[in-house]
Amino acid sequence: MKNIVYHGSLQGNIKKITARKSTHQKLCIYATPYETVALLFMGKGKGDLDTMIASNDDNLELIERRPGVLKQIYDKEGYLYELDGSTFSHYDYLWSKEVISFETSIEPLSITHIPNILDALEQKEKEGSLKIYRYPERPKNVPLDNSDLID
């Protein structure tokens, strides 16, 4: 069985995924064993000010913090890259759904065009791999006033 990981991007036709300096100050390539997580990372917003991605066990949640943000961030096309996962590993400083490779570049095994990321996420919700909370709906542990963002 092949060890496949996924990398999501707004850019198509990338011939090689190249390493970049991460928030952990390491030159690496990020990926995930979960297709749904790769879709979530295709959205480019203002981080936790716009959305919150949460997980407990295998349940993923996408929480919209401001009205209309999900449409703003995800109502666009994206690309799902399948990569050989043999050089990827999980480390304690990563989110549990992430893996990284220290290769300088990796050629994708395949590329899937996602015509609309939001539609794909809504399909994942129908399939049960994601719960989407649209503003003002929230799980009980995320306050409506966003006070969880303040230390």
Salt bridges, closest charged atoms under 4 A:
GLU35 OE2 - LYS124 NZ 3.21
ASP50 OD1 - ARG66 NH2 2.30
ASP58 OD1 - LYS97 NZ 3.98
ASP75 OD2 - LYS71 NZ 2.77
GLU77 OE1 - HIS113 NE2 2.54
GLU122 OE2 - ARG134 NH2 2.32
GLU127 OE1 - LYS124 NZ 3.85
GLU137 OE2 - LYS131 NZ 3.49
ASP148 OD2 - ARG65 NH2 2.75
